Amino acid sequence: MKKSIFTIIALALFTISISSCREKTTAEKAGDAVEEGIEEVTDEVDDATKK
């Protein structure tokens, strides 16, 4: 019983470590670029309205 619980925990930790180390997909990279663009535009609008 203890051996099977240990095996399940070890497999779960292994799965989590593999999934967290994957590279970003193209869609995720595009989403990040869009978010950065929105932040830049928002900052520029804020700066322009403060003057």
Phi and psi in degrees as a GROMACS rama.xvg file:
@    title "Ramachandran Plot"
@    xaxis  label "Phi"
@    yaxis  label "Psi"
@TYPE xy
-63.7576  -35.8865  LYS-2
-66.5221  -40.1081  LYS-3
-69.9544  -36.656  SER-4
-65.3508  -44.047  ILE-5
-60.5907  -41.5748  PHE-6
-64.081  -42.8815  THR-7
-63.6724  -44.4803  ILE-8
-63.4682  -43.1813  ILE-9
-62.5866  -42.4721  ALA-10
-65.6795  -38.8644  LEU-11
-64.1275  -45.0471  ALA-12
-63.6934  -39.8573  LEU-13
-63.014  -43.5063  PHE-14
-63.4285  -43.2159  THR-15
-63.908  -42.1483  ILE-16
-66.8863  -35.4782  SER-17
-70.2657  -43.6798  ILE-18
-69.992  -27.6421  SER-19
-80.848  -14.0341  SER-20
-99.6022  5.71292  CYS-21
-74.6309  156.207  ARG-22
-80.2216  159.336  GLU-23
-71.7403  144.862  LYS-24
-79.9325  170.026  THR-25
-61.1467  -39.5879  THR-26
-64.4072  -39.7035  ALA-27
-66.5454  -39.8089  GLU-28
-64.0382  -41.4313  LYS-29
-64.8645  -41.0781  ALA-30
-61.7426  -41.3243  GLY-31
-63.1561  -41.2774  ASP-32
-64.1708  -40.3787  ALA-33
-64.5187  -43.7509  VAL-34
-61.5931  -42.4646  GLU-35
-63.7751  -40.483  GLU-36
-63.1447  -42.2294  GLY-37
-63.2641  -41.6309  ILE-38
-62.8563  -42.0468  GLU-39
-64.1674  -44.7497  GLU-40
-63.4286  -42.8918  VAL-41
-61.0648  -43.2012  THR-42
-62.8152  -42.3999  ASP-43
-65.0393  -40.7285  GLU-44
-65.2648  -42.754  VAL-45
-60.956  -43.9255  ASP-46
-64.3763  -39.9961  ASP-47
-69.0001  -33.6668  ALA-48
-80.9654  -18.2149  THR-49
-77.7754  -22.9774  LYS-50
